[in-house]
Amino acid sequence: MGVQVHYIEGHSDRCGPDITLRLSDLMAGLGHLPGFVGADLLCSPDQPGLCLLESRWQGDVPPLEVPVGCRAWAFTVTESWTPPPQA
């Protein structure tokens, strides 16, 4: 299996006002799990209170503790594109 991308979506209305900190703490603990490639915590200035923890995995995503009130999805990367180097 190739790369999988996992998202945990949290919103302060459903998950509590500290959801950004909780997802940040969760992200900090991912590095020791098998297959971990990297992660980003995304917060939207256009959608206050919305955060996404996006993590990338080589192979299957291991079981992750999804905070109460959050939703989660995993996707298999089926195609990627990178722009050519600039001359």
C-alpha positions as a printed Julia matrix, in Angstrom:
87×3 Matrix{Float64}:
   0.0    0.0     0.0
   1.18   3.53   -0.74
   0.79   6.76    1.17
  -2.37   7.51    3.13
  -3.46  10.94    4.34
  -5.51  11.12    7.53
  -7.57  14.11    8.64
  -9.04  14.87   12.04
 -11.48  17.77   11.88
 -12.23  19.64   15.06
 -14.38  22.67   15.69
 -14.52  24.58   18.94
 -18.35  24.42   18.88
 -18.32  20.59   18.98
 -14.95  19.79   20.55
 -14.39  22.6    23.05
 -12.44  25.87   22.96
  -9.1   24.09   23.49
  -9.36  21.94   20.34
  -6.37  23.63   18.67
  -4.15  22.8    21.65
  -5.5   19.23   21.88
  -4.86  18.57   18.18
  -1.4   20.13   18.49
  -0.62  17.81   21.41
  -1.92  14.84   19.41
   0.28  15.83   16.45
   3.34  16.06   18.71
   2.87  12.43   19.7
   2.57  10.94   16.22
   6.29  10.72   15.42
   6.88   7.44   17.25
   4.13   5.56   15.37
   5.1    3.2    12.55
   4.75   4.62    9.05
   4.52   8.28   10.12
   5.76  10.61    7.37
   4.67  14.07    8.62
   1.77  16.21    9.78
   0.34  19.72    9.66
  -2.18  21.48   11.87
  -4.4   23.71    9.76
  -6.57  26.51   11.16
  -8.78  28.67    8.98
  -8.91  32.44    9.51
 -12.06  32.42    7.35
 -13.7   29.77    9.56
 -12.83  30.63   13.18
 -12.76  27.62   15.46
 -12.16  25.11   12.64
  -8.95  23.04   12.73
  -7.7   20.09   10.7
  -4.91  17.8    11.75
  -3.55  16.37    8.5
  -1.09  13.5     8.82
   0.69  11.41    6.18
   1.5    7.72    6.54
   3.43   5.14    4.59
   0.92   2.28    4.48
  -2.09   1.96    6.72
  -2.89   4.63    9.29
  -2.52   3.17   12.78
  -5.42   3.53   15.23
  -5.46   7.15   16.39
  -7.27   8.61   19.38
  -9.79  11.0    17.84
 -10.9   13.63   20.37
 -14.57  13.54   21.37
 -16.7   15.6    18.99
 -14.15  15.45   16.17
 -14.53  13.63   12.88
 -11.82  11.68   11.05
 -11.16  10.34    7.55
  -8.33   8.5     5.81
  -7.59   8.79    2.1
  -5.26   6.81   -0.13
  -3.1    9.03   -2.34
  -3.96   7.93   -5.86
  -2.14  10.67   -7.74
   0.33  13.45   -6.94
   1.74  16.35   -8.9
   4.75  18.52   -8.23
   5.61  21.53  -10.37
   8.86  21.29  -12.31
  11.85  23.16  -10.91
  12.05  26.8   -11.92
  14.96  27.62  -14.22
